[in-house]
Amino acid sequence: MPILERSEAETATVMPAATEAQAQIAKANERAASFLFGTQKLVFEEFIFAGNEFLDRAQTEMHLFSELVSKMAGAHSVKDIGTMYQECSKHQLDFIRRDCDRVFKHGERVIDAASNLFKSHPLN
């Protein structure tokens, strides 16, 4: 009977360890799934942002181009063309500055979102 008693004692100590390991694996799987879902959400939001930015950029460029064409049609001398060129160049530079500022701010938000994702889902 000592062999039976020893195997039952070994089984009694192995079972809690196995259930604890299974619980840790389940918890790790849950964290991994949550992290992947957060990453997927972040990437999806980036695709939406890129699409909106593309459309906004196209609309603004078309507006600037139509403004250029209308000013060229209204120019009657070389001096008017030079003035028009200066004004349109200023508008284009202002647009580029605003666009770069917007993209920079968005980059900051993405970095914050990614760091929050890593904070809320630690890898260890």
C-alpha positions as CSV (number, residue, x, y, z in Angstrom):
1,M,0.0,0.0,0.0
2,P,2.8,2.5,0.4
3,I,3.2,2.7,-3.4
4,L,-0.5,3.6,-3.7
5,E,-0.3,6.2,-1.0
6,R,2.7,7.8,-2.6
7,S,1.1,8.0,-6.0
8,E,-2.0,9.6,-4.6
9,A,0.2,12.1,-2.8
10,E,2.1,12.9,-6.0
11,T,-1.2,13.3,-7.8
12,A,-2.5,15.6,-5.2
13,T,0.5,17.9,-5.5
14,V,0.6,17.7,-9.4
15,M,-3.1,18.6,-9.8
16,P,-2.9,22.1,-8.2
17,A,0.3,22.9,-10.1
18,A,-1.4,21.8,-13.4
19,T,-4.4,23.9,-12.8
20,E,-2.3,26.9,-11.8
21,A,-0.2,26.5,-15.0
22,Q,-3.4,26.3,-17.0
23,A,-4.7,29.4,-15.3
24,Q,-1.5,31.3,-16.1
25,I,-1.6,30.1,-19.7
26,A,-5.3,31.2,-20.0
27,K,-4.4,34.6,-18.5
28,A,-1.4,35.0,-20.9
29,N,-3.7,34.0,-23.9
30,E,-6.2,36.6,-22.8
31,R,-3.6,39.3,-22.5
32,A,-2.2,38.4,-25.9
33,A,-5.7,38.4,-27.5
34,S,-6.4,41.8,-25.9
35,F,-3.1,43.2,-27.1
36,L,-3.7,42.0,-30.7
37,F,-7.2,43.4,-30.6
38,G,-5.8,46.8,-29.5
39,T,-3.2,46.7,-32.2
40,Q,-5.8,45.8,-34.8
41,K,-7.9,48.7,-33.6
42,L,-4.9,51.1,-33.8
43,V,-4.0,50.0,-37.3
44,F,-7.7,50.3,-38.5
45,E,-7.8,53.8,-37.1
46,E,-4.6,54.7,-39.0
47,F,-6.2,53.4,-42.2
48,I,-9.2,55.6,-41.6
49,F,-7.0,58.6,-40.8
50,A,-4.9,58.0,-43.9
51,G,-8.0,57.9,-46.1
52,N,-9.4,61.0,-44.6
53,E,-6.1,62.8,-45.0
54,F,-5.8,61.8,-48.6
55,L,-9.2,63.1,-49.4
56,D,-8.6,66.3,-47.5
57,R,-5.3,66.8,-49.2
58,A,-6.8,66.3,-52.6
59,Q,-9.6,68.7,-51.9
60,T,-7.2,71.4,-50.7
61,E,-4.9,70.9,-53.7
62,M,-7.9,71.2,-56.1
63,H,-8.9,74.4,-54.3
64,L,-5.4,75.8,-54.6
65,F,-5.2,74.8,-58.3
66,S,-8.6,76.4,-59.1
67,E,-7.4,79.5,-57.3
68,L,-4.3,79.6,-59.4
69,V,-6.2,79.1,-62.6
70,S,-8.7,81.9,-61.8
71,K,-5.9,84.3,-60.9
72,M,-4.0,83.4,-64.1
73,A,-7.1,84.1,-66.1
74,G,-7.4,87.5,-64.4
75,A,-3.8,88.5,-64.9
76,H,-3.3,91.0,-67.6
77,S,0.4,91.8,-67.4
78,V,3.7,90.4,-66.3
79,K,3.5,92.3,-63.1
80,D,0.1,90.7,-62.3
81,I,1.5,87.3,-63.0
82,G,4.4,88.0,-60.6
83,T,2.0,89.1,-57.9
84,M,-0.2,86.1,-58.5
85,Y,2.8,83.8,-58.3
86,Q,3.8,85.3,-54.9
87,E,0.3,85.0,-53.5
88,C,-0.1,81.5,-54.6
89,S,3.3,80.5,-53.3
90,K,2.4,81.9,-49.9
91,H,-0.9,80.0,-49.9
92,Q,0.9,76.8,-50.9
93,L,3.5,77.3,-48.1
94,D,0.8,78.0,-45.6
95,F,-1.0,74.8,-46.6
96,I,2.2,72.7,-46.3
97,R,2.9,74.2,-42.9
98,R,-0.6,73.4,-41.7
99,D,-0.5,70.0,-43.2
100,C,2.9,69.2,-41.5
101,D,1.6,70.5,-38.2
102,R,-1.5,68.3,-38.5
103,V,0.6,65.2,-39.4
104,F,3.0,65.9,-36.5
105,K,0.2,66.2,-34.0
106,H,-1.3,63.0,-35.3
107,G,2.0,61.3,-34.9
108,E,2.1,62.4,-31.3
109,R,-1.4,60.9,-30.8
110,V,-0.3,57.6,-32.4
111,I,2.8,57.4,-30.2
112,D,0.6,58.1,-27.1
113,A,-1.9,55.4,-28.2
114,A,0.8,52.9,-28.9
115,S,2.5,53.6,-25.5
116,N,-0.8,53.3,-23.7
117,L,-1.4,50.0,-25.5
118,F,1.9,48.7,-24.3
119,K,1.3,50.0,-20.8
120,S,-2.1,48.4,-20.5
121,H,-0.9,45.1,-21.9
122,P,2.5,44.3,-20.4
123,L,4.5,41.6,-22.2
124,N,5.7,39.9,-19.0
